Amino acid sequence: MDKEMMEALMADAEKLGHLTGQDHTPEFLADCEDCGGQGYTARTVHVYEAGCGFSHPDVEETPCQACNGNGWFLLEMH
């Protein structure tokens, strides 16, 4: 969403607020900066295979603690 659209939505919300007496602040989703919107953090780990006798890289995905695994936050424009 670009700046002009956000300003227009805020102006509309303010006008509606005056007419209805209710809060019409627009809400939008913002990607979590900690996990980049993925909902998890990935790190490479080495797994040892007992049957084969060698290790290989694998990926361990841990739910993001900042967004509780959602990958986004619900924000209000002010």
N, C-alpha and C positions, 0 to 999 in steps of 0.2 A: 504494500500500500504506500503510495507516495505522499509527500508532505501536503500537497494541495488537497488530496482526497481526505486526509485526516482533518485538516482545517475545516473543510466543508462539513464533514460529519459532526465536528464539535459545534459549529455554528448552528446546524440543524438541531442538535441535542439541546442547545441553550434555548432556542426558540420554542421547542416542544416543552421544555421545562417550565418556561414562563406561561405557556398556554394551559398545561395540565397540572402543574404543581408537583410533578413527579420527576425523578431522576431518569434521564434518557442518555446517560453517558455511554458512548459506544464501547463495546468490549472486543478484544481481538486476541488472537493467539500469538505468542512469541516463542521462538525456539529457545530451548535451554542452552545457555552458553557453555555450560560444563561438558555436556555430552554432544553438542552440535545438533540437537533435535533427534538423536537416535534413541534415547531412552536407556542407553547402557554405555558403559565404557569397556572397550576391548583392549586386551593386552595379550601379547604372545607369551605362551608358556611352553616348556619342553616336557613332553610326556614320554615316560619310559615304558616300553612294551616288554613285559617279562617274557612272553613267548618268543619274541623275535630277538631280544637282547640288544635293541638299539632305541635311541630316543628320536622323536620327531617333533617339529614345532606344531602347536595347535593354538587356537584362539579361545581365551576365556572371556566371556561376556558377563559383566557385573552390572546389575541395575544401578542407574545413576541415583545417587543419594540426594542431589540437589533438587531434582524434579520428581522423585519417587518412581522413576521408570517411565514417566509419561512422555518425556521428550519435549514438553512445552509447558508454558504457563498461561493462564488466562489473565489478561491485563485490562485495566480501564484507562482510557485517555483522560488526562486532566489538563 
